[in-house]
């Protein structure tokens, strides 16, 4: 079974997305107002301390926080209610 640590891929995705989008880390920092030191820390493997910063970076790169940070967004499924589960009692 994979752990959260195994699934956390922010550093890898961040580098890959910057290359794909043709944006430097410095440009990303300026655009998002997330300190350059913070972004370089994430790339070096530090875990984010501020979710707002992660959200800013994800939005700037055109992805969700989940797809920026985790290996398999499809592993997390929201529970769905069965159609017959909520019948009105008469």
C-alpha positions, 0 to 999 in steps of 0.5 A: 500500500502506498503512503502519502509520502510515496504519493507526494510528487510536488517537486517532480511535477513542479519542475515538469510543469514549468518546463512544459509551460516554458516558465522559469521558477523565478517567473513563477515566483514573481507571478504568484508572489510565492517567495523564490526560496519557498518554491526552491524548497519544494523542488528540493523536497520540502513539504509546503507549509502554506496551502494558499501558496500551493494553490497560487502555484497550481493556478498559475500552472493551470492544474489542480492542487491535487494533480500538482502534489499527488501521484494519482488523483484518480485514487481519491474518489468521492463517496456517492450515495445510492439512488435508493438510499434516501427515500422519503418515508411515507 
